[in-house]
Amino acid sequence: MVARNIGSQLRTYDSVKESIPFSLSFGISNELQYLPLRWHLSIDHLQNWNLAYVNPNQQQTNFEGELIYENPNFFDELFKHLAFGAELFPDRTFSIQIGYNFCVLRNFQLQMFEVFQV
C-alpha cells in the first residue's frame, strides 16, 4: 500500500494555495521459483473510483451532429485502475521488461477512424 503526496503546501506562490494530488495505490509482485520471471499487478487511484475523462480526440457524433457520450460500466472503471507487467531476467545483469496500464491507454489514445461499408 502506497500513499503519495500526503500533506499540504507550506508556502504559497503568489498568494495562491494549491492542493496536492493525493494518490493511494496497492500492488503485489512475485518472483517465480524455477523461472527467471517476476510479475507485478498494481491498483492505482484507490481514493477515486470514477476516473472518467472526456478525451476530445475520441469524441464522436451521430448523423445529426450531436455528441455521443460514453457511459462506462463497472469493468471499464475497474480496468482503468489496473496496471500489470512482467520482467524476464535470464542473467542478473540483463532483463527484459513489459508492462501495460489501461488508464494511460484510454487517456492518450488517438481517435480510431471507422470505415462504413455498404
N, C-alpha and C positions, 0 to 999 in steps of 0.2 A: 504494500500500500504506500503510495507516494502522494503527498500533498505539496503542491507547488505554489509559490507566491503567497504565503501566509503573512499577513501583516498589513501595514498601511504606509503611506508616504510620510516621511519625516519632515522634509522641507518642500514647500511648494515652489513651482517655477512660474513666475509672472502672476503670482497670487491665485493660481488655479490648482485646486486639489483634485487629483486624478485617482481613479480606482485602479487597483492592481488585479490583473486577470487570474483569479484563483482557479486551480485545476486539481481534481482528485483522480488518481489512476490506480489500477490494480493490475499486477502482472505476475505471470508464472513462467518458469523456464525449466528445462530438464535436459541433461546430457545423457545420451543413451550409453549403456554399459559396454556393449561389444561393437558399437558402430561409432565412428568419429563424427557424430552429428548432435547438434544442440538445437532444440526448437524453443520458441517462446510465443506466448499469447498475452496480449495486454488489452485491458478495457479502459479506455480513456474517457475523460469528461463525465465522470460519475455524478458530479454535482448538478448536471443539466441533462435531462433525458432528451428534450426536444432540441435537436441540432439542425433544424430546418434552415435552409439557406436558399434564397431565391437567386439563382445564378442567371445573370442576364444573357449569358451565352447559350442557355438551354431553354429560354422562353419560346413557347410555340403558340401559334394562333390557329384558330379554326377558319373555316371558309368565310365567315362574316368578319374576320379581323379581330375577334375578341381573344384575349389571352386565355390559355388553358392552364389552370393551376393544378399542380400535382399534390395529391393527398397521400403522404407517406403512411404506410401501415406499420404494424408492430415490428416486423422483420427488417424493414428499411431502416427504422430507427435503431434497432439492435446492431445491425451491421455497420452503421456509421460510427459506433463506439469501438469496434474491434480492429485490432492490428495484430498481424502474426508474421512470423518469419522463421528461418532456419539458417544454421551455419554448419557447413561441412568443412572439417579441418583434417585432411589426410596427414598433414605434418603440422606440428605445433607452430611453425614459423610461417605457414601458408594457410589461408582459409578462403572459402567462397561463401558469401552471404546473400540471402534473398529475403525480401520482406514485402508485405502488402498492407496498405492502410485504406480502408473503404472510404473514410471521411475525406481524405485528401483527393481520392479519385473523383468523388461526387462534386467536390467544390471547385476543382480546377480543370475538369474535362471540357473540351470544346463541344459545341453542338454537333450532333451527328446528322448528316444530311440523309434524308429519306427520299427514295425514288418511288414514285407512284407508277404502277404498271396496270394496264388495262387487260 
